[in-house]
């Protein structure tokens, strides 16, 4: 009788029914956004979230290392190419959410191309990020093209991410290879190396260094730049005249997830307009995948940017990724500075 009374009490307590286990998430975007969506999901469902923020390349490496004993349930963020590489290695578990109907075509397209292994959650484009105060103080011109970045005036003024750990860097290289060809792209990167002061572990680090005035220029995503603008940093962005690459950031369920039901629930939950609106509330200005998500003038208009159509499937192939990273290590990463 007592057990029955306790059970009935639990059923009517607010939130008691919603306390449904835990979720382990690896998250690639900015920490503020990762923390905000983890908190939002936990608030809405009662599911406890353990979240770690890492770069896309680091997440891929961890999933490979844990393949026989997965400790991650859901992977949020990071370029489609990196998710495709993971899918090829059988690290992801296909899932199709009932909430996909209202997503933009580009979000559903990566789901189809990956045979359900991932879905697009946001998008953004690569641009030239500069600290206008540093540029003015050092009398540096505003670069208008990829070719401009090679000018001697920028010697030691540019910071880039390392493609071994950064999905941003891999997106940049994939765009250059698509714009020209692989040999010309690497010849360009080798020449550009003379103007690079550091290759950072994460894609966000160069633009943060620009914001702090530690370097004049960086190549990074526009959404991260807008966040810094709203925080009051003297940063600006423009786009190369030849064209620039863009990403479709994705979300995936991990094969062998210990908390599969919770992972699928997070997947369904995020593919709704209210969940995608959390990004704006956290001062993140990615283009959301849901058609009904809030609009904001601070979200970059990709329709006004000359975009390079990168083949996500081709650059997501493990052999292609491995060849490009090995070539970067051999021809760029090994160069003295």
Secondary structure, DSSP 8 states (H G I E B T S, - for coil): -HHHHHHHHHHHSTTTTT---EEEEEE-S-HHHHHHHHHHHHHHH--EEEEEE--HHHHHHHHHHTTTS---SEEEEEEHHHHHHHHHTT-B-----TT-TTB-HHHHHHHHHTTTS-EEEEEEEEEEEEEHHHHHHTT-----STGGGGSGGGTTTEEEE-TTT-HHHHHHHHHHHHHS-HHHHHHHHHHHGGGEEEEESSTTHHHHHHHTTS-SEEEEEHHHHHHHHHTT--EEEE--TT-B-EEEEEEEEBTT-TTHHHHHHHHHHHTSHHHHHHHHHTT---EESBTTS---TTS--GGGS-B----HHHHHSHHHHHHHHHHHIIIIITS--
